[in-house]
Amino acid sequence: MTSSEPRPPAPAAPSAPASFQEMWRDLAPLGRDPGSGGYRRYAWTAADADCRAWFRAQAEDRGLAYEVDRNGNQWAWLGDPLAGDAVVTGSHLDSVPDGGAFDGPLGVVSSFAALDELRRRGARLTRPLAISNFGDEEGARFGLACVGSRLTAGRLTAAQAHELRDGDGVPLPKAMEAAGYDPATLGPDLERLAGIGAFVELHVEQGRALDLSGDPVGIASAIWPHGRWRFDFHGEANHAGTTRLADRRDPMLTYAETVLAARREAEFAGALATFGKISVEPNGVNAIPSLVRGWLDSRAADQSALDTVVAAIEAAAREAADRAGIDVQVVRESFTPVVEFEHALRDELARILGRHPATATGGTDPAGEAGAGGAGAGGAGAGRRGIPVLGTGAGHDAGILSGSIPTAMLFVRNPTGVSHSPAESATEDDCAAGVLALADVLEGLACA
């Protein structure tokens, strides 16, 4: 069930495990770009290796049984992993390009800190407990999010994983081999999942619902359906200084019209649509492009709304392309349907935390309007009536795993509401509240 891993130098055993602040301080410089101040922790790179070494050191400092599974995900166990019905917590350590410090790492650091809190309380485990770091959650290098958890759950086959390539054309197996891992072991890990009774992921909120409600911690209700689509606009390369405007077949103009259409259609449908990545050929300042390739990320509160907005964007692209003599192809590269976190586990989290969810499925949606449960689910009154229950448009490993095992999520307030950016933040007090909430949940689920 495990894969080999390069072993870092054995760390000197401290007199006590590192505190939350010490862990945060030690992790902070790893993979940080000095120019942007953001993080570039891409899968199977040197920065990723540094983060993995940090995780292993934290596990060994606490006397936890450390292992790497067949898909490169890291695990730290307290109790017998083979006993079954384990409670697992954790998140990921990789980042988007120039991402913030909290997305992913907050969940991993908080997991170790919550375990330390349980030990301080003298809590007695009745179920095995594990902390995980799932690999390549953001998909920044190979273009597919949650690769580690998708492989584990059988949502991505080994053959499909072997076809993934980064922007330089490096296949995923080559990248793994260069980092010292064996890609021949990739594949479903159903035996491991069968031994997990619950997975709880703590994550910084990627929005401002908790900031608006005045609550430091909330519970996730559901993840919006979302996907990524590639739009290829083929025109005709030509000289920028000699070609009359009337004679041009410029795919950049059609791409630009499509970007504007995406914003318009998303607003109309109450959804989200973003063209955040572009590739241009031949990519010369004085050349009209022959090809503009743009990637659409779209999300909505339900499948019908998502289908409607993506279809409208594609129709707008084809209409603009027809007018300009441009050829366009649209390819769906990834898709995740709506994820409803298990209601029984979600409600158990609320009970453990001493409050009750404001609604069954409500929340504040990422587009800024009240979700299905109305404003009370994530609005100003939620904290008085119960812990806020929030919907989210962001994907997570917990969402991928939810099809195989019971999963739940806790959110920690983000006062800026900004994520995937160096401006992402959480206060020290809110981080501490998140650690205590996670410790309470782990104690309620895994201890006598």
Sequence and secondary structure as in RCSB ss.txt:
>XXXX:A:sequence
MTSSEPRPPAPAAPSAPASFQEMWRDLAPLGRDPGSGGYRRYAWTAADADCRAWFRAQAEDRGLAYEVDRNGNQW
AWLGDPLAGDAVVTGSHLDSVPDGGAFDGPLGVVSSFAALDELRRRGARLTRPLAISNFGDEEGARFGLACVGSR
LTAGRLTAAQAHELRDGDGVPLPKAMEAAGYDPATLGPDLERLAGIGAFVELHVEQGRALDLSGDPVGIASAIWP
HGRWRFDFHGEANHAGTTRLADRRDPMLTYAETVLAARREAEFAGALATFGKISVEPNGVNAIPSLVRGWLDSRA
ADQSALDTVVAAIEAAAREAADRAGIDVQVVRESFTPVVEFEHALRDELARILGRHPATATGGTDPAGEAGAGGA
GAGGAGAGRRGIPVLGTGAGHDAGILSGSIPTAMLFVRNPTGVSHSPAESATEDDCAAGVLALADVLEGLACA
>XXXX:A:secstr
 B            SS   HHHHHHHHTTTTB TTTS B   TTSHHHHHHHHHHHHHHHHTT EEEEBTTS EE
EEES GGGSSEEEEEE     TTB SSTTHHHHHHHHHHHHHHHHHT  BSS EEEEE TTSS TTTS S HHHH
HHHTSS HHHHHH B TT  BHHHHHHHTT  GGG S  HHHHHTEEEEEEEEE SSSHHHHHT SEEEEEEE  
EEEEEEEEE   EETTTS GGG   HHHHHHHHHHHHHHHHHHHT EEEEEEEEEES  TTEE SEEEEEEEEE 
SSHHHHHHHHHHHHHHHHHHHHHHT EEEEEEEEEE  EE  HHHHHHHHHHTTS  SSSS  B TTSSB TT H
HHHSTTHHHHSS EEEESS  HHHHHTTTS EEEEEE  TT   SSTT    HHHHHHHHHHHHHHHHHHHB 
